[in-house]
Every structure is written in C-alpha cells, then in structure tokens.
Amino acid sequence: MSDEHELETDCELVGIVAVADNDVIGKDGDMPWHIPADLTHFKETTMDHPVIMGRVTYEGILEALGEPLPGRTTIVLTSRPLETPENAVVANDLEGALEAAERAARKRHNTDRVFVAGGATVYEQLLPALDRLIVTEVHDDPDGDTRFPTWDRESFREVSRAEHDGFAFVEYARRERTD
Ligand SMILES: NC(=O)c1ccc[n+]([C@@H]2O[C@H](COP(=O)([O-])OP(=O)(O)OC[C@H]3O[C@@H](n4cnc5c(N)ncnc54)[C@H](OP(=O)(O)O)[C@@H]3O)[C@@H](O)[C@H]2O)c1
C-alpha cells in the first residue's frame, strides 16, 4: 500500500516489466523480443485488474490487439484528449491515474491490486511508489530505444524466482519503509 509522498493509494501498486540484461524494454514502440510465455505470464498476472500505462505503450497495444487489454481496465496516462473504449480510462496526471485505478479496482474488479505496466516514463515516475515489482529478466542484450530506469534495488527483496530457457520470472517486494 503506497504512501510515497503525494502519490497515495490504498491499493497495492505492482510494477510489471520484461527487461533485458542491458535494461532495454522497448524498440520502435514495441517489445524487442517475442516470448509467448511472457505474454501469457503478463496476461494471467494482470487479468481482472486495473493496469496503468503511458500513451505510447497503450497505442502499441491497440496496434497489436486492435483493442485495449481485454478483461482489464486500462488507465492511459496522456496530456492529450483521447477517445477510449469502455474498458479504458484517460488520466492526465499521476494522481488522476491512481484515483481511476483505485475506483476500477474496487468497483469493477473487486481487488485492491493495481498494476503499473510502463513504458519507461511511467515506470520512472511510479517506481518510488511501488509495493511490488514483477520482472521478466530476459537474458539477452537486444538493440532498443527504451530502457528500464535505474531503480533502488536495496529497497526491495527478491521473494521468488523461476528460471526458464532464456528468461526468468522474478518477483520483488518492497522492504518495510523506514521513512
Ligand atoms: N518490456 C516491457 O515490459 C514494456 C512494458 C511497457 C512498455 N514497453 C515499451 O516501452 C516503450 C514505450 O515507453 P515510453 O517510455 O516511450 O512511453 P510510455 O511511458 O508508454 O508513454 C509516454 C507517454 O505517456 C504520457 N505520460 C507519461 N507520464 C505522464 C503524466 N505524468 N501525465 C500525463 N501523461 C503522461 C505522455 O503522453 P502524451 O505524449 O500523450 O502526453 C507520454 O508521452 C515501447 O517500446 C513499449 O513497447 C515495454
């Protein structure tokens, strides 16, 4: 449950990302790899929850799927006017995104968990507020134009790790805050 400065939410805020050994997470608006098991992992983990993402990531998903993530409520961060279908909501700032996500969590999904699904600009802003981080470590050094920001690993402890061929599913939980 985040209590990081003004970014308050009663929900558990969980980051989810696939990141390569060289910190690359994106290329040309898409992921630089195709790992079907990771897509399944993302779908199963986030299903029936609100998912906060930046406008660029949202547009990439629209291009790939033709619609926002099915079965979830997408909260799109953007400064632009944007028409969205019923299962997507526009937020113009972080506070608005957290409020919209919390509303969707309680009213639509009956959960207290909210996911933060990138891209880099959104991870960067919300990392300090995350309670948990679910990482697919991709054991590769691909070319890319978007990198996961440096994060305060000392504030998290690894709680699970499942190694697979070429990647690992790893979960981190924030250590007790001392501030
Ligand atoms: N590997 C992974 O797990 C993963 C996950 C997600 C994304 N990605 C990749 O990352 C890349 C996209 O990341 P990105 O960093 O370029 O873009 P992004 O974070 O998806 O979107 C950036 C946009 O979000 C909006 N935004 C961000 N913070 C905001 C705020 N506080 N208030 C209002 N609007 C805000 C702005 O939209 P406006 O310009 O409309 O104002 C900004 O231009 C893609 O290649 C994607 O495939 C990878």
PDBQT file of the ligand as one rigid body, heavy atoms in Angstrom, charges set to zero:
ROOT
HETATM    1  N1  LIG A 201       9.263  -4.652 -21.820  1.00  0.00    +0.000 N 
HETATM    2  C1  LIG A 201       8.181  -4.233 -21.176  1.00  0.00    +0.000 C 
HETATM    3  O1  LIG A 201       7.721  -4.857 -20.192  1.00  0.00    +0.000 OA
HETATM    4  C2  LIG A 201       7.473  -3.000 -21.635  1.00  0.00    +0.000 A 
HETATM    5  C3  LIG A 201       6.364  -2.519 -20.929  1.00  0.00    +0.000 A 
HETATM    6  C4  LIG A 201       5.755  -1.364 -21.380  1.00  0.00    +0.000 A 
HETATM    7  C5  LIG A 201       6.254  -0.692 -22.477  1.00  0.00    +0.000 A 
HETATM    8  N2  LIG A 201       7.328  -1.180 -23.122  1.00  0.00    +0.000 N 
HETATM    9  C6  LIG A 201       7.894  -0.479 -24.286  1.00  0.00    +0.000 C 
HETATM   10  O2  LIG A 201       8.259   0.840 -23.878  1.00  0.00    +0.000 OA
HETATM   11  C7  LIG A 201       8.101   1.722 -24.987  1.00  0.00    +0.000 C 
HETATM   12  C8  LIG A 201       7.197   2.870 -24.613  1.00  0.00    +0.000 C 
HETATM   13  O3  LIG A 201       7.703   3.525 -23.463  1.00  0.00    +0.000 OA
HETATM   14  P1  LIG A 201       7.883   5.117 -23.421  1.00  0.00    +0.000 P 
HETATM   15  O4  LIG A 201       8.608   5.453 -22.167  1.00  0.00    +0.000 OA
HETATM   16  O5  LIG A 201       8.447   5.573 -24.726  1.00  0.00    +0.000 OA
HETATM   17  O6  LIG A 201       6.386   5.655 -23.422  1.00  0.00    +0.000 OA
HETATM   18  P2  LIG A 201       5.170   5.473 -22.373  1.00  0.00    +0.000 P 
HETATM   19  O7  LIG A 201       5.694   5.624 -20.986  1.00  0.00    +0.000 OA
HETATM   20  O8  LIG A 201       4.406   4.267 -22.698  1.00  0.00    +0.000 OA
HETATM   21  O9  LIG A 201       4.258   6.712 -22.781  1.00  0.00    +0.000 OA
HETATM   22  C9  LIG A 201       4.767   8.032 -22.662  1.00  0.00    +0.000 C 
HETATM   23  C10 LIG A 201       3.600   8.987 -22.695  1.00  0.00    +0.000 C 
HETATM   24  O10 LIG A 201       2.761   8.781 -21.558  1.00  0.00    +0.000 OA
HETATM   25  C11 LIG A 201       2.179  10.015 -21.187  1.00  0.00    +0.000 C 
HETATM   26  N3  LIG A 201       2.542  10.314 -19.796  1.00  0.00    +0.000 N 
HETATM   27  C12 LIG A 201       3.561   9.779 -19.064  1.00  0.00    +0.000 A 
HETATM   28  N4  LIG A 201       3.555  10.303 -17.833  1.00  0.00    +0.000 NA
HETATM   29  C13 LIG A 201       2.523  11.178 -17.771  1.00  0.00    +0.000 A 
HETATM   30  C14 LIG A 201       1.999  12.028 -16.754  1.00  0.00    +0.000 A 
HETATM   31  N5  LIG A 201       2.531  12.072 -15.520  1.00  0.00    +0.000 N 
HETATM   32  N6  LIG A 201       0.924  12.791 -17.039  1.00  0.00    +0.000 NA
HETATM   33  C15 LIG A 201       0.350  12.748 -18.282  1.00  0.00    +0.000 A 
HETATM   34  N7  LIG A 201       0.795  11.958 -19.287  1.00  0.00    +0.000 NA
HETATM   35  C16 LIG A 201       1.876  11.191 -19.029  1.00  0.00    +0.000 A 
HETATM   36  C17 LIG A 201       2.681  11.053 -22.164  1.00  0.00    +0.000 C 
HETATM   37  O11 LIG A 201       1.729  11.031 -23.221  1.00  0.00    +0.000 OA
HETATM   38  P3  LIG A 201       1.392  12.297 -24.157  1.00  0.00    +0.000 P 
HETATM   39  O12 LIG A 201       2.591  12.479 -25.011  1.00  0.00    +0.000 OA
HETATM   40  O13 LIG A 201       0.188  11.834 -24.916  1.00  0.00    +0.000 OA
HETATM   41  O14 LIG A 201       1.114  13.448 -23.227  1.00  0.00    +0.000 OA
HETATM   42  C18 LIG A 201       3.991  10.455 -22.617  1.00  0.00    +0.000 C 
HETATM   43  O15 LIG A 201       4.435  10.934 -23.872  1.00  0.00    +0.000 OA
HETATM   44  C19 LIG A 201       7.538   0.877 -26.129  1.00  0.00    +0.000 C 
HETATM   45  O16 LIG A 201       8.596   0.412 -26.943  1.00  0.00    +0.000 OA
HETATM   46  C20 LIG A 201       6.909  -0.301 -25.402  1.00  0.00    +0.000 C 
HETATM   47  O17 LIG A 201       6.813  -1.466 -26.196  1.00  0.00    +0.000 OA
HETATM   48  C21 LIG A 201       7.956  -2.321 -22.734  1.00  0.00    +0.000 A 
ENDROOT
TORSDOF 0
